[in-house]
């Protein structure tokens, strides 16, 4: 229901899925799991009991809760498994698969092992391709914030905004100052009815095309050092219930029994464009002194009870003055932000196998069955974790903590998840779906009034006995099972094109080696007439390689405050091979660099 359950509205409430337990001994505690709930949806619960007559009791108290989305990560904290993070948050279709970095607070080794669980508790299925754990030694009094590109930022001096104005001209600074569960753009129904034009057209869509009725935005001003060249924005964000509802509604318009319709829009790029630019993003703009410049489309947000922590690096070298102005913009009530800070400090140097230590799982099981081979590398194999399943992971503890540092952990997971939907309809409503994806401003005009109950869409539901199974997720109720490991080639949305520092180091080393080989081949072709030149080239190549290598080590050593001996002792052969043959870290994903409709 849309409000607490009482005796007055009991008849309009929906019965929970699943079978309630038989009554136990009076005074005993009983539990019941309500299944079939939609992700990211707010629910009220109520209970009635009856005797054999039957005489019905009055309605119980009505607790409320919001279902989350995305796979949940639990870590061993020294006493028990504790929920700490989510993973794969924005990757809701196969083609959106990419690495996702989740910070794991409170992870404690047990007998030299790190114990982690990934659980699928909601009405969805996760497909995990590859995963590994990073132990990061960073200076004390700093924090680790990953970004969606696969980069890891060190945060030292977080600065709050000095002012904030929203689309209504109101002061909104208090919403961004602290992580206090006071959210900007939380989608309050009362605020919508009193501050927005709620008039509908004959189709039940919002009539207004005024952006301030359809979108929320906030302009934040931060103090800026005049010589600053970069700014690391850090924020805590959360998805509103309406996103999960809208995504399920969108798929239901095409129908569970017409999966080819959804796949068509994935293949032709329409869903990708809508997904990246309108449906579930926060647009970030930066003021360059003359006009607003599009910087990035934020896809990251937690769907659980706690907002997730994220970051983004902004080049501000050409922004004049002593102020930094940014603007967040989103469909009203879709994605919410709890706090935003800026840090102008330089990122601490992170180098694989020195202070970024990768650890690969020694054990990976789903419901007791080993899947280690399927999650040990990135390939076409994916482990299926359906609702109610959990993956148990065991990682070895490696290396002692570096002096003058503290250690943080990040779980890198590549994969995607797919929320289930079940409406069987006569014909896909492709005209409406394409209008939602392509007509500027129609996404909020359509979804906002339906979310707040001002209008509704009638689905032409039928009983389709011929259609059996979805290619996107298992459906045990219809007898549709998936194997524990599936193999599927995917054409990904996000090309691997942006290089991290690790890729630059590797490429630089490879170029030096290639130049040496070319020089050797040229001299051999000339029948070794230039033996001295050959020797000189080899020596030069070796010296250049050593110079490049120790330049990186020096940067690392100085940043750590280590003596050279301590540094060399920490450099294993794997570190050397990494420079030439590749980093264990995922390449960055260039998300958010697409044209946008939110001008």
C-alpha positions in Angstrom: 0.0 0.0 0.0 1.0 3.7 -0.2 0.5 4.2 3.6 0.6 2.1 6.8 -1.7 -0.9 6.8 -4.8 -0.6 9.1 -8.1 -2.4 9.4 -9.7 0.3 7.2 -7.4 -0.4 4.2 -6.6 -4.1 4.9 -8.7 -5.3 1.9 -6.5 -3.2 -0.5 -3.2 -4.7 0.7 -1.4 -7.4 -1.3 -0.7 -10.8 0.2 3.0 -11.6 0.7 4.5 -14.3 -1.5 5.6 -17.4 0.2 3.9 -19.7 2.8 3.6 -18.4 6.4 4.8 -20.8 9.1 2.4 -22.8 11.2 1.9 -21.1 14.7 4.5 -22.1 17.2 4.5 -22.3 20.9 2.8 -19.2 22.5 5.5 -16.6 23.4 8.0 -18.0 20.9 9.6 -15.9 18.2 8.8 -16.7 14.6 10.0 -15.3 11.3 8.7 -15.2 7.7 10.4 -14.0 4.5 8.1 -12.0 2.2 9.2 -12.9 -1.4 8.5 -11.5 -4.8 9.0 -7.8 -3.8 10.1 -5.3 -6.3 13.6 -3.8 -5.9 13.9 -0.2 -4.7 10.3 -0.1 -3.5 8.9 1.1 -0.2 6.6 -1.4 1.5 4.3 -1.4 4.6 3.7 -4.7 6.3 0.8 -5.9 8.5 -0.3 -9.1 10.2 -3.6 -10.6 11.2 -4.2 -13.9 12.9 -7.3 -16.2 13.2 -8.5 -19.1 15.2 -10.3 -22.2 14.0 -13.8 -20.5 14.0 -12.4 -18.2 12.3 -12.3 -15.1 14.5 -9.9 -12.6 13.0 -7.7 -10.3 15.1 -7.3 -6.6 14.4 -4.4 -5.5 12.2 -1.0 -5.5 13.8 1.3 -2.5 13.9 2.6 -1.7 10.3 6.4 -1.6 10.1 7.8 -0.2 6.8 10.9 -0.9 4.8 12.4 -0.1 1.4 13.8 -3.0 -0.6 17.3 -2.4 -2.1 18.9 -3.5 -5.3 22.2 -4.8 -6.5 24.2 -7.7 -5.0 25.0 -7.2 -1.3 28.6 -7.6 0.1 29.1 -8.9 3.6 32.6 -9.1 5.3 33.9 -10.9 8.3 34.5 -8.1 10.9 36.1 -10.2 13.6 32.9 -11.3 15.2 30.3 -11.9 12.4 29.5 -11.2 8.8 28.5 -7.5 8.4 26.8 -5.9 5.4 29.1 -3.1 4.2 28.6 -2.4 0.5 26.9 -3.2 -2.8 28.4 -4.0 -6.1 27.5 -3.6 -9.8 25.1 -0.8 -8.9 24.7 0.8 -12.4 25.1 -2.4 -14.5 21.5 -3.5 -14.9 21.7 -5.2 -18.4 24.3 -7.6 -19.8 25.8 -5.0 -22.2 26.5 -2.7 -19.3 28.8 -5.2 -17.7 32.0 -3.5 -16.3 34.3 -3.6 -13.3 32.9 -2.0 -10.1 35.0 -1.0 -7.1 33.4 -1.4 -3.7 35.1 -0.1 -0.5 34.9 -2.7 2.3 35.1 -1.1 5.7 35.6 -3.3 8.8 37.2 -6.2 6.9 39.3 -8.2 9.4 41.5 -11.3 8.5 40.6 -14.5 10.2 43.5 -17.0 10.5 45.4 -15.2 7.7 42.3 -15.2 5.4 39.8 -12.6 4.3 36.2 -13.9 4.3 33.6 -12.2 2.1 30.1 -13.1 1.0 28.1 -11.8 -1.9 24.4 -12.3 -1.5 21.5 -11.9 -3.8 18.6 -11.2 -1.5 16.1 -9.5 -3.9 14.0 -10.4 -6.9 16.9 -10.3 -9.3 19.8 -12.4 -10.7 23.5 -11.4 -10.6 26.0 -12.6 -13.2 29.6 -12.4 -11.9 32.5 -12.5 -14.4 35.7 -11.8 -12.4 36.6 -10.5 -9.0 39.6 -9.8 -6.8 40.5 -8.0 -3.6 42.8 -5.0 -3.3 44.6 -4.1 -0.1 45.7 -0.5 -0.3 48.2 1.0 2.1 47.7 4.8 2.1 48.9 7.6 4.5 47.2 7.9 7.8 44.4 10.4 8.0 43.5 9.9 4.4 40.5 8.1 2.9 40.1 5.9 -0.2 37.4 6.8 -2.8 37.2 4.9 -6.1 35.5 6.3 -9.2 33.5 4.5 -11.8 36.5 4.6 -14.2 38.5 2.2 -12.1 40.7 4.8 -10.5 41.4 5.0 -6.8 41.7 8.5 -5.2 43.2 9.4 -1.9 41.2 12.1 0.0 43.0 14.2 2.5 41.4 17.6 3.1 37.6 17.6 2.4 36.2 21.1 2.0 32.4 21.9 2.3 30.5 24.2 -0.1 30.1 27.8 0.9 26.7 28.2 -0.7 24.0 26.2 -2.5 20.9 27.3 -4.5 18.3 24.9 -5.9 16.0 25.3 -9.0 13.4 27.1 -6.9 16.0 29.7 -5.8 16.0 28.2 -2.2 19.1 27.8 0.0 20.0 24.0 0.0 23.4 24.1 1.7 22.3 22.1 4.8 21.3 19.1 2.5 24.9 18.7 1.3 27.0 19.4 4.4 27.0 16.1 6.3 26.1 12.5 5.9 23.0 12.8 8.0 20.3 11.2 5.8 19.0 14.6 4.8 19.1 14.2 1.0 18.9 16.6 -1.9 16.4 15.4 -4.5 14.9 12.6 -2.3 11.5 13.0 -4.1 9.3 14.1 -1.3 5.6 13.9 -2.5 4.5 16.8 -0.4 7.3 19.1 -1.8 6.3 17.9 -5.3 2.6 18.9 -4.8 3.4 22.3 -3.3 6.4 23.4 -5.4 5.8 21.8 -8.9 3.1 22.1 -11.5 1.2 18.8 -11.2 -1.4 19.4 -14.0 -1.8 16.4 -16.3 -2.6 16.2 -20.0 -5.3 13.8 -21.4 -2.9 10.9 -21.4 -2.0 11.2 -17.7 1.4 12.8 -18.3 2.6 16.0 -16.7 1.5 18.9 -18.9 4.3 21.3 -18.0 7.5 21.2 -20.0 9.2 23.7 -17.6 12.5 22.0 -16.5 12.0 23.2 -12.9 8.8 21.1 -12.8 10.5 18.0 -14.1 14.1 18.2 -12.8 15.9 19.1 -9.6 19.2 20.9 -9.7 21.5 22.5 -7.2 24.4 25.0 -7.8 27.2 24.6 -5.2 30.0 27.0 -4.7 33.3 25.9 -3.1 36.4 28.0 -2.1 39.2 27.3 -4.5 43.0 27.9 -4.3 44.0 30.1 -7.3 46.7 27.7 -8.3 44.7 24.5 -8.0 44.8 22.3 -11.2 42.4 19.5 -10.1 39.5 19.0 -7.8 38.4 15.6 -6.4 34.7 15.7 -5.8 33.5 13.2 -3.2 29.8 12.5 -2.5 27.5 10.0 -0.8 24.5 9.1 -3.0 21.5 6.9 -2.9 18.8 5.8 -5.3 15.2 6.6 -4.6 12.6 3.9 -4.6 11.1 5.3 -7.8 14.1 4.2 -10.0 13.6 0.5 -9.4 9.8 0.9 -9.9 10.4 2.9 -13.2 12.9 0.4 -14.6 10.5 -2.5 -13.8 7.6 -0.6 -15.3 9.6 0.1 -18.4 10.4 -3.6 -18.9 6.8 -4.5 -18.3 5.7 -2.2 -21.1 7.6 -4.6 -23.4 6.4 -7.7 -21.6 8.1 -10.7 -20.0 7.0 -12.8 -22.9 8.6 -10.5 -25.5 12.3 -10.5 -24.6 13.3 -9.8 -28.2 11.8 -6.3 -27.9 14.1 -5.4 -25.1 17.1 -6.9 -26.9 16.3 -4.9 -30.0 16.7 -1.6 -28.1 19.9 -2.9 -26.5 21.3 -3.8 -29.9 20.4 -0.6 -31.7 21.8 1.6 -29.0 18.5 3.3 -28.0 18.5 1.8 -24.5 22.2 2.7 -24.0 21.6 6.3 -24.9 18.6 6.6 -22.7 20.3 4.8 -19.8 23.4 6.9 -19.9 21.9 10.3 -20.5 18.4 10.5 -19.1 16.9 7.6 -17.2 18.9 7.3 -14.0 21.7 9.8 -13.9 22.8 12.9 -12.2 24.3 15.3 -14.6 27.4 17.2 -13.3 28.3 20.6 -14.9 31.2 22.9 -14.0 31.2 26.7 -14.4 34.3 27.8 -16.4 33.8 31.5 -15.7 31.6 32.1 -18.8 29.2 29.1 -19.1 28.3 25.7 -17.8 30.4 22.9 -19.2 29.2 19.3 -19.1 31.6 17.3 -17.0 30.2 13.9 -16.3 27.0 11.8 -15.9 26.9 10.2 -12.5 25.5 6.7 -12.6 26.8 5.7 -9.2 24.4 5.5 -6.2 23.8 3.0 -3.4 20.4 1.3 -3.3 20.7 0.1 0.3 19.8 1.9 3.6 23.2 3.6 3.6 24.3 6.0 0.8 27.4 4.8 -1.2 30.7 6.8 -1.4 32.0 7.9 -4.8 34.4 10.3 -6.4 35.3 12.1 -9.6 38.4 14.0 -10.7 37.8 17.4 -12.3 40.3 19.3 -14.3 40.1 22.9 -13.1 43.4 24.2 -14.5 41.5 26.7 -16.8 38.9 27.9 -14.3 39.8 31.4 -13.1 39.3 33.0 -9.7 39.0 31.6 -6.2 35.7 29.8 -6.5 34.6 26.5 -8.0 31.0 26.2 -9.0 29.4 22.9 -9.9 25.8 22.0 -10.7 24.0 18.7 -10.1 20.9 18.0 -12.2 18.5 15.0 -12.1 14.9 13.9 -12.8 12.9 15.0 -9.7 13.2 12.3 -7.0 15.3 9.8 -8.9 18.8 10.0 -7.4 19.6 11.7 -4.1 22.8 13.1 -2.6 23.5 13.2 1.1 26.8 15.2 1.1 29.4 16.7 -1.3 32.9 17.8 -0.5 35.9 18.8 -2.6 39.6 18.0 -2.1 42.3 19.8 -3.9 45.2 17.7 -2.7 47.2 15.6 -5.1 46.4 11.9 -5.3 48.9 9.7 -3.4 50.9 7.5 -5.8 49.4 3.9 -5.9 51.5 1.2 -7.6 50.6 -2.4 -8.1 52.3 -4.8 -5.7 53.9 -1.9 -3.8 51.0 -0.3 -1.9 48.1 -1.7 -4.0 48.2 -5.4 -3.3 45.9 -7.6 -5.4 44.6 -10.8 -3.9 42.8 -13.5 -5.9 40.3 -15.9 -4.3 41.6 -19.2 -3.0 38.0 -20.4 -2.7 34.8 -19.4 -4.3 31.6 -21.3 -3.8 27.9 -20.8 -4.5 25.6 -22.8 -2.2 28.6 -25.1 -1.5 29.6 -25.7 -5.1 32.9 -24.4 -6.3 33.0 -21.7 -9.0 36.6 -20.7 -8.6 37.5 -21.2 -12.2 34.7 -19.0 -13.5 35.6 -15.9 -11.4 39.4 -16.1 -11.6 39.6 -14.2 -14.9 37.6 -12.0 -17.3 36.1 -14.2 -20.0 32.7 -15.2 -21.4 31.9 -17.4 -18.3 29.7 -15.9 -15.6 28.5 -17.3 -12.3 24.8 -17.1 -11.8 23.6 -16.0 -8.3 19.8 -16.1 -8.2 17.6 -14.7 -5.4 18.4 -16.5 -2.2 21.8 -17.6 -3.3 25.2 -16.5 -1.9 28.8 -16.7 -3.0 31.4 -17.4 -0.3 34.9 -16.1 -1.0 38.2 -16.7 0.7 41.2 -14.5 0.0 44.7 -14.9 1.4 46.2 -12.1 3.5 49.3 -10.7 1.9 52.2 -8.5 3.1 52.5 -6.5 6.3 51.2 -3.0 6.6 53.7 -0.4 5.3 55.0 2.0 8.0 53.1 5.3 8.5 50.1 4.0 6.6 46.7 2.5 7.2 45.0 -0.2 5.1 41.8 0.0 3.2 40.2 -2.8 1.1 38.4 -2.6 -2.2 36.5 -5.5 -3.9 36.7 -5.3 -7.7 33.8 -7.1 -9.3 33.1 -7.4 -13.0 29.6 -8.4 -14.0 26.0 -7.2 -14.1 22.6 -8.0 -12.5 19.1 -8.1 -14.0 15.9 -7.3 -12.0 13.1 -9.7 -12.7 9.7 -8.7 -14.1 6.7 -10.8 -15.0 3.9 -9.1 -16.9 2.8 -11.2 -19.8 1.1 -8.9 -22.3 -0.5 -9.3 -25.8 1.8 -6.9 -27.6 4.9 -4.8 -26.6 4.0 -1.1 -26.3 6.9 -0.1 -28.5 5.5 3.3 -29.4 5.3 4.4 -25.8 8.7 2.9 -25.0 10.4 4.7 -27.9 8.7 7.9 -26.9 10.1 7.5 -23.3 13.6 6.9 -24.7 13.7 9.6 -27.4 11.4 12.5 -26.6 13.2 15.2 -24.6 11.6 15.6 -21.2 9.1 12.8 -21.6 10.8 10.4 -19.2 9.9 12.6 -16.1 6.6 13.7 -17.6 5.5 10.1 -17.9 7.0 8.5 -14.7 6.6 11.2 -12.0 2.8 11.3 -12.0 2.5 7.6 -12.1 4.9 7.1 -9.2 2.9 9.5 -7.1 -0.3 7.8 -8.0 -1.8 10.6 -10.1 -2.2 8.5 -13.2 -1.6 4.9 -14.3 -0.9 2.8 -17.4 -3.2 -0.1 -18.3 -1.3 -3.3 -19.3 -3.0 -5.6 -21.7 -2.1 -8.7 -19.8 -2.9 -12.2 -21.2 -2.2 -15.8 -20.3 0.6 -16.9 -22.7 1.0 -20.7 -22.5 3.5 -20.9 -25.3 6.2 -18.6 -23.9 8.2 -20.4 -21.3 11.6 -18.9 -20.2 13.3 -15.5 -20.2 16.9 -15.4 -21.6 17.8 -12.8 -19.0 17.1 -14.6 -15.7 16.0 -18.0 -14.2 12.4 -18.4 -13.2 12.0 -21.5 -11.0 8.2 -20.9 -10.7 7.8 -21.5 -14.4 10.4 -24.3 -14.4 13.1 -22.2 -16.0 16.5 -23.0 -14.5 19.9 -21.6 -15.4 23.1 -23.6 -14.9 25.4 -22.3 -12.1 27.9 -21.1 -14.7 26.7 -19.6 -18.1 28.7 -18.7 -21.1 27.7 -15.7 -23.1 29.5 -13.3 -25.5 28.5 -9.7 -24.8 28.9 -6.5 -26.9 29.6 -4.1 -24.1 28.3 -0.5 -23.9 31.6 0.8 -22.5 34.8 0.6 -24.6 38.0 0.1 -22.7 39.9 3.2 -23.9 41.0 5.4 -21.0 44.4 4.6 -19.5 45.3 4.6 -15.8 48.8 5.3 -14.4 49.4 1.6 -14.4 48.8 1.3 -18.1 51.0 4.3 -18.8 53.9 2.7 -16.9 53.4 -0.5 -18.8 53.2 1.2 -22.2 56.2 3.3 -21.5 58.3 0.2 -20.6 57.0 -1.6 -23.6 58.0 1.3 -26.0 61.5 1.3 -24.6 61.8 -2.5 -25.1 60.4 -2.2 -28.7 62.9 0.5 -29.6 65.7 -1.7 -28.4 64.5 -4.7 -30.4 64.1 -2.5 -33.5 67.6 -1.2 -33.1 69.0 -4.7 -32.7 67.1 -5.9 -35.9 68.4 -3.0 -37.9 72.0 -3.7 -36.9 71.6 -7.4 -37.6 70.3 -6.7 -41.1 73.4 -4.6 -41.8 75.5 -7.7 -41.0 76.7 -6.4 -37.6 78.7 -3.6 -39.1 77.9 -1.4 -36.1 78.8 -3.6 -33.2 79.7 -0.7 -31.1 76.4 1.0 -31.9 74.5 -2.2 -31.1 76.2 -2.3 -27.7 75.5 1.3 -27.1 71.8 0.9 -28.0 71.5 -2.1 -25.6 73.2 -0.2 -22.8 71.0 2.9 -23.5 67.9 0.8 -23.5 68.8 -0.9 -20.2 69.6 2.5 -18.6 66.4 4.1 -19.9 64.4 1.1 -18.5 66.1 1.3 -15.2 65.7 5.1 -15.0 62.0 4.8 -15.8 61.6 2.0 -13.3 63.4 3.7 -10.4 61.7 7.0 -11.2 58.4 5.3 -10.3 60.0 3.7 -7.3 61.4 7.0 -6.1 58.0 8.7 -6.4 56.5 5.8 -4.3 59.4 5.8 -1.8 59.3 9.6 -1.1 55.5 9.5 -0.8 55.7 6.7 1.8 58.7 8.1 3.7 60.7 4.9 3.2 64.4 4.3 2.9 65.5 2.8 -0.4 66.3 -0.5 1.2 62.8 -0.8 2.5 61.4 0.0 -0.9 63.5 -2.5 -2.8 62.6 -5.3 -0.2 59.0 -4.8 -1.1 59.4 -5.1 -4.9 58.6 -8.7 -5.9 59.3 -10.0 -9.4 55.6 -9.7 -10.1 55.9 -6.0 -9.9 58.6 -5.9 -12.5 56.5 -8.2 -14.8 53.5 -5.9 -14.3 55.4 -3.0 -15.8 56.0 -4.9 -19.0 53.0 -7.2 -19.3 50.1 -5.4 -17.7 48.4 -4.4 -14.5 46.2 -6.6 -12.4 43.8 -3.7 -12.1 40.9 -3.3 -14.6 41.3 -0.7 -17.3 39.2 2.4 -16.7 35.7 2.7 -18.1 35.0 6.0 -19.9 31.5 6.5 -18.7 29.7 9.8 -18.8 31.5 11.2 -21.9 28.4 10.9 -24.1 26.1 13.6 -25.4 23.3 14.4 -23.0 19.7 15.6 -23.3 19.8 17.5 -20.1 21.0 20.8 -21.4 
